[in-house]
């Protein structure tokens, strides 16, 4: 994910909306961490099977295969829950972005909050009119977002 250099001005409503819209990227990072944790544990468990012979563990820390598998279940549940939360955050984000009427501003919000681009990368993707600044457009887009927390 690209590091953002988002300047959202001094409008407290925009600051709040920015934090609400940023929830998807935050949740996506948590999901990736949970999936990576599960993947590492799964790899350790499958490596253990190569040491097992006739119900005896021949190496490692003397754990039986079913112990390794039992250790995987909570990690699998955690990753599954993270995927569900990420999906909900993504749906909420799309709902908020859909509340903006301008297609250009919708695209800007999508690039920043869904794709995780910073201002420099976003300005390369969007054709700006002469004299337009990405920071001003972003603040304008945030003011147009309709959400239940901020009017």
Helices and strands as residue ranges (DSSP letters): H 12-21, H 23-49, E 52-53, E 56-57, H 65-98, H 103-109, I 110-114, H 119-125, H 134-144
